Amino acid sequence: MAHEATVYVNGLLAGVHSCGYTAFTYEVTDYINVGAVNEIRVKVDSREALNIPPFGFVIDYMTYGGIYREVSIDVKEQSYIKDVFVRATAAGSVFADVTFDGKDKDQEFGIIIIEKSTGEELARLPGKKGYCSISKVPGYKKWDINDPNLYVLRVESETDVKEVTFGFRDSDFRPDGYYLNGKKVTIMGLNRHQSYPYAGYAMPKSMQEYDADILKYELGLNAVRTSHYPQSQHFIDRCDE
């Protein structure tokens, strides 16, 4: 929500977010009237301010105002999975950091590794104190530019479930060039801004994915520089695919 968003729930201030390019979440439980009609309002301020770069002339791209990405309400238990961070290697190992929020931040949990395209379960194991690892997942395939094998790491606790998509790969920059899974790759790419004529940043999932398809299949590229800011997760996910 560019460039500053102020969120009110039933007339009460829930929070202020001063960045148009990053996602944000506010806990609104204390502002909700159970059994009654509730109102959420967002005031978006697009004016220039001293805490952001000047618009136009100085920076090389346009900035826009308004709500341009998805907005949702999550209904959670008092303890829930806040974040899952996955690291996987070309050798088949997986490391997962799981962060809980709420009353019980040391919940026991388990993870399931699933092949995304087929739904086949490859591994299942317990986690402890926010961490889980496996030295080698049976039957895995590496992620590669022309063979983008993807997997889902599903985290299950007593109160919540969360899924993250990932791939097995090693990515290295060496003095003589870039290596993917131990093989040298010549990077060919372009810079991408997320703005569209007449619509600014407000384009749906289908168009975000289509941009990635153009880069890959029409222009024959294998890399993209996502400009100077976090771009749509739909675009990032399509690049993974």
C-alpha positions in Angstrom: 0.0 0.0 0.0 1.9 3.0 -1.3 3.3 5.0 0.2 2.0 5.0 3.7 -0.9 3.0 5.0 -2.8 3.6 8.3 -5.1 0.8 9.4 -8.2 1.4 11.6 -10.4 -1.3 13.0 -13.8 -0.1 14.3 -12.3 3.4 14.4 -9.3 2.4 16.5 -5.7 2.7 15.2 -4.2 -0.7 14.5 -1.0 0.4 13.0 0.9 2.5 10.4 3.1 1.0 7.7 5.5 3.4 5.9 6.6 1.5 2.8 4.7 0.7 -0.4 6.8 -2.3 -1.4 6.7 -4.6 1.6 3.9 -6.7 3.0 2.7 -6.1 6.6 0.4 -7.8 9.1 -1.4 -6.4 12.2 -3.0 -8.3 15.0 -6.6 -7.0 15.3 -8.1 -9.4 17.9 -8.3 -6.7 20.6 -10.2 -4.4 18.2 -12.9 -6.9 17.1 -16.4 -6.8 18.5 -17.5 -10.5 18.6 -21.0 -11.1 17.3 -21.3 -7.6 15.7 -20.5 -5.9 12.4 -16.8 -4.9 12.3 -15.2 -2.3 10.0 -11.7 -2.2 8.7 -10.5 1.0 7.0 -7.2 1.7 5.4 -6.1 5.3 4.7 -3.4 5.4 2.0 -1.1 8.5 1.7 0.7 8.9 -1.6 2.4 12.2 -0.8 6.1 12.7 -0.9 7.8 12.5 2.5 11.4 13.0 3.7 11.7 9.3 4.7 11.4 8.0 1.1 13.4 8.8 -2.0 12.1 11.8 -4.1 9.6 11.0 -6.8 10.7 11.4 -10.4 13.8 13.1 -11.9 16.1 11.6 -9.2 15.1 7.9 -9.3 14.8 6.1 -12.6 11.2 4.8 -12.2 7.8 6.0 -11.4 6.2 5.5 -8.0 2.5 5.0 -7.5 -0.1 5.3 -4.8 -2.9 3.1 -3.6 -3.6 -0.5 -2.7 -2.1 -2.6 -5.4 -1.7 -6.1 -3.9 -3.9 -8.6 -2.2 -5.4 -7.9 1.2 -6.6 -10.8 3.4 -7.8 -11.5 6.9 -6.3 -14.6 8.6 -8.2 -16.4 11.3 -5.7 -18.1 13.6 -5.6 -20.0 16.8 -3.9 -18.4 19.8 -0.7 -20.1 18.8 0.2 -20.4 15.2 3.0 -20.8 12.7 4.4 -17.4 11.9 7.1 -18.3 9.4 8.9 -21.2 7.8 12.4 -20.8 6.3 13.7 -23.7 4.1 17.2 -24.4 2.9 17.9 -27.3 0.6 21.0 -28.5 -1.2 21.7 -30.3 -4.5 22.8 -33.3 -2.3 19.2 -33.7 -1.0 19.5 -32.3 2.5 16.8 -30.0 3.9 16.9 -27.6 6.9 13.8 -25.9 8.1 13.5 -23.1 10.7 9.9 -22.8 12.0 8.8 -19.7 14.0 5.7 -19.8 16.2 3.7 -16.8 17.5 1.2 -16.5 20.3 1.0 -18.2 23.7 3.0 -21.4 22.9 6.1 -20.5 20.9 7.8 -23.9 21.6 5.2 -26.2 20.1 6.1 -29.6 18.8 5.6 -30.0 15.1 6.3 -32.3 12.2 7.2 -31.8 8.5 6.2 -33.6 5.4 8.1 -33.2 2.1 5.9 -33.6 -0.9 6.6 -33.6 -4.7 4.6 -30.6 -5.9 3.7 -32.0 -9.4 2.5 -35.4 -8.3 1.6 -34.9 -4.6 3.8 -37.9 -3.7 5.0 -37.9 -0.1 8.8 -38.4 0.1 9.6 -37.9 3.8 8.0 -37.3 7.1 9.9 -36.4 10.3 9.4 -34.5 13.6 10.8 -31.1 14.5 11.9 -29.7 17.9 12.3 -26.2 19.3 11.7 -24.5 15.9 14.2 -26.6 13.9 14.1 -29.7 11.7 16.6 -31.3 9.3 17.1 -34.4 7.1 20.4 -35.4 5.6 19.0 -36.8 2.3 15.4 -36.9 1.0 14.8 -40.2 -0.8 13.8 -39.9 -4.5 14.4 -36.2 -4.8 15.4 -34.4 -8.1 17.5 -31.3 -8.4 16.0 -27.9 -9.4 17.5 -26.7 -12.7 16.8 -23.9 -15.1 15.4 -26.3 -17.7 14.1 -28.9 -15.2 12.5 -26.9 -12.4 11.6 -29.7 -10.0 9.7 -28.2 -7.0 8.7 -29.6 -3.6 6.4 -28.6 -0.8 7.5 -28.6 2.8 4.4 -28.9 4.9 4.6 -28.0 8.6 1.9 -29.4 10.9 1.5 -28.5 14.6 -1.4 -29.0 17.0 -2.9 -25.7 16.1 -1.8 -24.8 12.5 -0.5 -25.9 9.1 1.8 -24.0 6.8 3.3 -24.9 3.4 6.4 -23.6 1.6 7.5 -24.4 -1.9 11.3 -25.1 -2.5 13.8 -26.8 -4.7 17.0 -28.7 -4.2 20.0 -26.8 -5.7 23.4 -25.3 -5.1 23.9 -21.8 -6.3 27.5 -20.3 -6.4 29.3 -17.3 -7.8 32.9 -18.1 -8.3 35.8 -16.0 -9.6 35.3 -17.4 -13.1 31.5 -17.2 -13.3 28.2 -18.6 -12.0 27.7 -22.2 -11.1 24.3 -24.0 -10.6 24.6 -27.5 -9.1 28.3 -27.5 -9.9 27.9 -26.7 -13.6 28.9 -23.3 -15.0 26.0 -21.3 -16.4 26.1 -18.2 -18.6 23.6 -15.7 -17.1 21.4 -13.9 -19.7 18.8 -11.7 -18.2 17.1 -8.3 -18.1 15.9 -5.9 -15.4 12.2 -6.0 -14.7 9.9 -3.3 -13.2 6.4 -4.2 -12.1 4.6 -1.2 -13.6 2.2 -1.5 -16.5 0.7 1.2 -18.8 -2.5 2.8 -17.4 -2.6 0.4 -14.4 0.6 1.2 -12.5 1.5 -1.7 -10.1 -2.1 -3.0 -9.8 -2.0 -6.1 -12.0 -3.4 -9.5 -11.0 -1.6 -12.8 -10.6 -2.1 -13.8 -14.2 -0.2 -10.8 -15.6 2.6 -11.2 -13.0 3.1 -14.8 -14.2 2.8 -13.8 -17.8 5.7 -11.4 -17.5 7.9 -14.3 -16.3 6.7 -16.4 -19.2 7.7 -13.7 -21.7 11.2 -13.4 -20.2 11.7 -17.2 -20.3 9.9 -18.4 -23.5 9.8 -15.3 -25.8 13.1 -13.7 -25.0 15.1 -16.9 -24.1 16.5 -15.6 -20.8 17.5 -17.5 -17.8 17.7 -14.7 -15.2 15.9 -11.6 -14.1 16.9 -8.7 -11.9 13.9 -7.8 -9.8 14.8 -4.1 -9.9 15.1 -2.1 -6.7 12.2 -3.4 -4.6 10.3 -6.6 -3.5 8.1 -7.5 -6.4 4.9 -9.6 -6.5 5.2 -13.1 -5.0 3.3 -14.4 -8.0 6.1 -13.3 -10.3 8.7 -14.8 -8.0 6.8 -18.1 -7.8 6.5 -18.3 -11.5 10.2 -17.8 -11.9 10.7 -20.8 -9.6 8.4 -22.8 -11.8 
